[in-house]
Amino acid sequence: MPRLKTEAAKESLLRRVRKQRLKYVTVLPSLITILNGVCGFAAIILASKGAFAMAGYMVLLAMIADMLDGRLARMSQSTSSFGGQLDSLCDIISFGVAPAFLMLEVLEEHKLAGFAELNVTFASFLQRFIWLAAATYISCAAIRLARFNVENEEDESAHMSFMGLPGPAAAGVIVSLIIFHQEIILPELSANDTPAYLGFCEGVIIYALPFLVLGVAVLMVSRIRYPHIINQYIKGKKPFAHLIWLLLGLGVIVWNIQVALVLIFCGFAASSFVKWFYYKVIRKRESILPALGGVTKWESEK
């Protein structure tokens, strides 16, 4: 009899501890979040078929969906743990797997075949390095999403900055360079009487891609603060200079959207890192050197 009571108590405890079944979801934000994941999947399919520029644009479309779903959820006061988990699962497809796979396909088509003809050993080493860069990027994207889910606060006032480079911005650095390479440089190289600098730019982009992928991967898991562009510089009352900069940015987009994408994403990724490097390394070194100089002068006088 006591044994039956103990088992009944355990079962009752497990029933209370057991999580409640999900009863409802917010339909519109969830549909937009799923659209984010579908765009990432479409980018992978297009990249496998050689449509690299279209794959890049699908990642950009996934970014728009990623911005809209969270905004709609907070505006309708319908944020939930389900929405956050669904968003992270779709983000790892669109901003983790898709950009890394796109980079692999572009490099394999443009350079690895040529290296294999020249030196098989070097081509094998290069291929392993590129795969390592892609695997590192995907791993850092997953780590950043997990850290964001743990540290995230649903309050809109807490969304003024990001700890580490956001995943969409990291993906934007990769896809913007690929779009620029596919739609600006390659058509010019295929034409007659192309300037020599275009071939140089093409080589720089291709050779720099694996290192850029590693760089943005490290920035994603870093503790460098990145501003939330909309909340800090666009939303609410801002100085007149913000309007001027916004108009200049729109003008660059209208003039050449491919160049604008490279400037926006690469500039955003580099801005906070340069600021961090300046204050943490250069300014700190400048503040230490006078102190050391003072000690040296005092010792010499002594």
VENQUIWO-V391117 format. One record per backbone hydrogen bond with DSSP energy under -0.5 kcal/mol. CO is the residue of the C=O (numbers start at 0). NH is the residue of the N-H. If there is no record, write none. Layout:
{{CO & NH} {CO & NH}}
This chain:
{{0 & 4} {1 & 5} {2 & 6} {3 & 7} {4 & 8} {5 & 9} {6 & 10} {7 & 11} {8 & 12} {9 & 13} {10 & 14} {11 & 15} {12 & 16} {13 & 17} {24 & 26} {25 & 29} {26 & 30} {27 & 31} {28 & 32} {29 & 33} {30 & 34} {31 & 35} {32 & 36} {33 & 37} {34 & 38} {35 & 39} {36 & 40} {37 & 41} {38 & 42} {39 & 43} {40 & 44} {41 & 45} {42 & 46} {43 & 47} {44 & 48} {45 & 50} {46 & 49} {49 & 51} {50 & 54} {51 & 55} {52 & 56} {53 & 57} {54 & 58} {55 & 59} {56 & 60} {57 & 61} {58 & 62} {59 & 63} {60 & 64} {61 & 65} {62 & 66} {63 & 67} {64 & 68} {65 & 69} {66 & 70} {67 & 71} {68 & 72} {69 & 73} {70 & 74} {71 & 75} {72 & 77} {73 & 76} {79 & 83} {80 & 84} {81 & 85} {82 & 86} {83 & 87} {84 & 88} {85 & 89} {86 & 90} {87 & 91} {88 & 92} {89 & 93} {90 & 94} {90 & 95} {91 & 96} {92 & 97} {95 & 99} {96 & 100} {97 & 101} {98 & 102} {99 & 103} {100 & 104} {101 & 105} {102 & 106} {103 & 107} {104 & 108} {105 & 109} {106 & 110} {106 & 111} {107 & 112} {110 & 114} {111 & 115} {112 & 116} {113 & 117} {114 & 118} {118 & 122} {119 & 123} {120 & 124} {121 & 125} {122 & 126} {123 & 127} {124 & 128} {125 & 129} {126 & 130} {127 & 131} {128 & 132} {129 & 133} {130 & 134} {131 & 135} {132 & 136} {133 & 137} {134 & 138} {135 & 139} {136 & 140} {137 & 141} {138 & 142} {139 & 143} {140 & 144} {141 & 145} {142 & 146} {143 & 147} {144 & 148} {145 & 149} {146 & 150} {147 & 151} {154 & 157} {155 & 158} {157 & 159} {157 & 160} {159 & 227} {161 & 163} {161 & 225} {165 & 169} {166 & 170} {167 & 171} {168 & 172} {169 & 173} {170 & 174} {171 & 175} {172 & 176} {173 & 177} {174 & 178} {175 & 179} {176 & 180} {177 & 181} {178 & 182} {179 & 183} {179 & 184} {180 & 185} {183 & 187} {184 & 188} {185 & 189} {186 & 190} {187 & 190} {194 & 197} {194 & 198} {195 & 199} {196 & 200} {197 & 201} {198 & 202} {199 & 203} {200 & 204} {201 & 205} {202 & 206} {203 & 207} {204 & 208} {205 & 209} {207 & 211} {208 & 212} {209 & 213} {210 & 214} {211 & 215} {212 & 216} {213 & 217} {214 & 218} {215 & 219} {216 & 220} {218 & 164} {218 & 221} {223 & 163} {225 & 161} {226 & 228} {227 & 231} {228 & 232} {228 & 233} {229 & 233} {229 & 234} {238 & 241} {238 & 242} {239 & 243} {240 & 244} {241 & 245} {242 & 246} {243 & 247} {244 & 248} {245 & 249} {246 & 250} {247 & 251} {248 & 252} {249 & 253} {250 & 254} {251 & 255} {255 & 259} {256 & 260} {257 & 261} {258 & 262} {259 & 263} {260 & 264} {261 & 265} {262 & 266} {263 & 267} {264 & 268} {265 & 269} {266 & 270} {267 & 271} {268 & 272} {269 & 273} {270 & 274} {271 & 275} {272 & 276} {273 & 277} {274 & 278} {275 & 279} {276 & 280} {276 & 281} {277 & 282} {280 & 284} {281 & 285} {282 & 286} {283 & 287} {284 & 288} {285 & 289} {286 & 290} {287 & 291} {288 & 292} {289 & 293} {290 & 294} {291 & 295} {292 & 296} {293 & 297} {294 & 298} {295 & 299} {296 & 300} {297 & 301}}
